[in-house]
C-alpha cells in the first residue's frame, strides 16, 4: 500500500484491498492455425460445424448478405434518382409557370431576367412552339396567353411521371396475378 500523501486530509480514505497489476492482453490464435494440413473450414475439435469462432457467419451467408446489401444499394440509388427527377420536374414546372405568368402580365422581353427566362425555358419548350396559337389580350396585344407553355408543362409532367413509374417498377416486387 502507498503511504498517505496527505496525512492530515480528513477526506482521505485508504484503499481497502491491494490492486493487482493488469496482465497485458495476448490474443489467442484460433484452434485451426498452426495445424498442418487442416483447411480452415473443415470440422475440427472445439470448432462447432467447422466454423472458426472469429467468423460470425459462414461464407455462404456472407455472400447472401452481400447480395442483399447490393440489392439494397441498388434500390437506394434508384430511389434517389427518382427523388432527383422529381426535383428537376418541380424546378422546370415552376420556371414554365413563371414564364407563363410573365407573358400573361406582358413583361418587357428586353429585361435581362425575362430574356434569360425566355431563352432558358424556350430550349425545353421548343418542340411545343406553335402547337396551339397564342392568344393576345388587350388593345395593344402586349399580354399573351401562351398555350404552348401549358401544353409543354402537361407533356413534361406526364413524361416524368412515366419515367418515375418505370423506375419504381424496377425496384418493387411484382404483384400477384389477378385470377
Secondary structure, DSSP 8 states (H G I E B T S, - for coil): ----S-TT-TT----SS-------------TTTT-TT--TTS-BTTBGGG--TT-SS-HHHHHHHHHHHHHHHHHHHHHHHHHHHHHHHHHHHHHHHHHHHHHHHT--TTSHHHHHHHHHHHHHHGGGTTSS--EEESSS--EEE-HHHHHHHHHHHHHHHHHHHHHHHHHS-------
